[in-house]
Amino acid sequence: MWIMPLTLPTHPVAVVPLKLWRPRWFDGVALTIGAIAPDLAFATDGYGVTIHSHAWHAVLWWALPSTLAGLRR
């Protein structure tokens, strides 16, 4: 049995130092959404849609659009 960490709060912890280092440069919401974006695809599992969002190329076609959709400015 695999024990997986919860998406929240473990994934955003990796990007918190960026927000603390340069608070005016980085949007905290976009950083958080970008950190959890690969796991957002798991919400589509129940609908018969399989999205391989943890592959390296998924950064461009899944994580980046998900993050840009979460930008507040």
N, C-alpha and C positions, 0 to 999 in steps of 0.2 A: 504494500500500500504506500502510495506517495503522499506525503504531507506537503500541501501547497500553502504558501503564505497568502494571506488576504491581500487583495489589491490595494485596499485602503487600510491602513496608513503606510504600508511598507514601500510601495512604489514611489509615492511623492517624496519620501525621505531622501531619495537619491538626488533630487533636484532642489531641495531647500537651500543647500549652500550657495547655489547660483543666485537665488533671490536675496539671500542675506548679504552676499558679496557686492552685488550691484542692483539695489532695489529699483532704481529708475530704468535700468536697461531691460529687465525681465518682468514679464507679466506672470504673477503667481498662478493665476487660473490656467493660463496657457501651458505653463510648465507642468502643472498637475495633470491636466488633460493629456498632454504629451506623454507623461510617465505612465498613465493608465491606458492609453490608446490601444496598445496591443491586446489588452484584456477586454476591451469593449466589444470585440468581435465575438466573445463567448455568449453575448446576449442573443446572437442570431442562431445559436445551436439548435434551439427548439423548433425552428421553422424550416428545417431541412436544408439550410444554407451552411456550407462549410467555408470559412474564411481562414486562410493560413496567415494570421497576422503577426506571427513571431519570426517570420523569415526576414532575411536582411533586406530584400527588395520591398517588403511590405512597409518599410519606413516611408517610401515615396507614395505608394498608392493607398495606404490605410492610415498610418500614424500622422503624417503631415496634414492631410485633409481634415482629420478628426481634430487635430490641434488648432488649425486655422479656423475651424467652425466655432471653437470655444473662445477665440479672442474677443476681448471686450472693447477694443478700440478700432 
